[in-house]
């Protein structure tokens, strides 16, 4: 009778170790910490302490589980052999223990733990902490052996807990479950990609910069402010490659309205210079520290590559920011079932994705539709030029100052699919 009780106790311990393994390997540490933001719940804090020693925790569970499983099987065999003899007793004990261990020691406890691993881990945290202390010396030996094997096998380097690609997939799954809205998931993804984006990829290119010479007269500057409606205009000396500062709309018109004499040089404010390969997060931090809203982007030779504003940077996170007076421009407009008007400065990869089309950029890295056409043609595009981009034919619709302004995307007819 005592041996039967021992088998029952050992089976309960087997279930305990199995539930512990599933709960601790399946719990979400962030979710667990959110359950006790103040750090006042002793059970949750103990669970976190156990989890932070994961190698020792897992070794303890596996050692303990194997010990109780072997012990229970041995005792059961002794009991069955005593009643049925060596041969049939061994067979009966094997069949019985396989069945009972699977149901009581594996499937049932692991299924229960899988449903809510955090809650189960909290409930078992005290018993696991005690087991880790009791089996401390045994688990230490096994951990040393495991470390030695890993060293020989060359697997000592730890990989990240989660990669950006894995996190992106998790966000998609959470969105599909309805926990996150589409705009929320897009914002999170934009934040993840933020530090990977270079300022040269989003800045206004040199040819589109509206700037003024330091020698310009006041009436010309006034007309420029009125026609562009810009709040800041860069000032250059000699050429646009030597930008020396910016003039603010409010500074100019306050001076102008005062009827007092002044010169362009009296209004120049400092400007920030950043390399085109700088990441967006570093540029934004620089602008915040400098309390500036505009930076001049330089190429590798120190010449002017473009201009970037704080608004440009923020739009990479939250999408286009339109003022009440802005003329809203769409990257593409549908004209028929197979034809779209696409702006030449639109990002070709984004347009293809939005249209649900396959696209292989090959070695093209600049991003714009106009740049892709020039890359494929290996010359300056003119109206009527066409290139094949896989699923679409791109035709130049209009050009201004040797730059493609508008294009036509004509979707190729898809081959019919025949069923066997």
Number of C-alpha atoms within 10 A of each C-alpha: 7 7 13 13 10 15 22 14 14 22 24 17 19 25 25 22 29 24 26 27 24 22 26 26 15 16 19 13 15 8 10 19 15 11 13 14 9 8 12 9 11 11 17 21 17 17 23 19 13 21 19 12 11 14 12 19 22 20 21 27 23 15 16 21 22 14 14 21 19 12 16 23 20 16 17 24 21 17 19 20 18 12 11 14 13 13 10 13 18 20 15 15 21 16 10 15 21 12 12 13 19 13 14 19 26 19 15 15 23 22 15 14 22 18 13 14 24 22 15 19 29 21 15 18 23 15 13 22 16 11 16 22 12 12 16 15 11 14 23 14 10 15 16 11 12 13 13 13 13 13 12 10 9 9 11 12 8 6 8 7 6 8 10 12 10 11 13 16 12 12 20 17 13 14 17 12 10 10 12 15 13 13 11 14 17 19 16 15 17 17 15 16 14 17 15 12 18 18 27 23 17 19 20 19 15 17 12 9 16 17 18 22 18 19 13 13 12 14 10 11 19 14 11 16 20 12 9 10 13 12 13 21 22 25 26 18 14 11 13 21 16 14 21 19 23 23 24 16 18 11 15 21 13 11 15 15 8 8 9 8 7 12 14 17 14 11 15 19 16 14 19 18 21 22 21 22 15 16 18 25 17 14 25 20 11 17 19 12 9 12 9 16 17 24 26 26 26 20 15 10 8 13 16 24 23 24 25 22 19 16 12 20 20 15 14 18 17 15 13 12 12 11 8 6 7 9 8 11 9 10 16 19 14 13 11 9 8 12 17 18 20 26 25 25 17 19 18 22 17 14 18 17 11 10 13 10 14 13 16 11 14 7 7 12 11 15 17 21 24 26 22 21 24 18 17 15 13 9 9 14 22 17 15 13 15 19 16 13 20 14 18 20 15 26 22 24 20 18 17 10 7 10 17 24 19 23 26 24 25 18 18 14 9 7 6 6 6 5 4 3
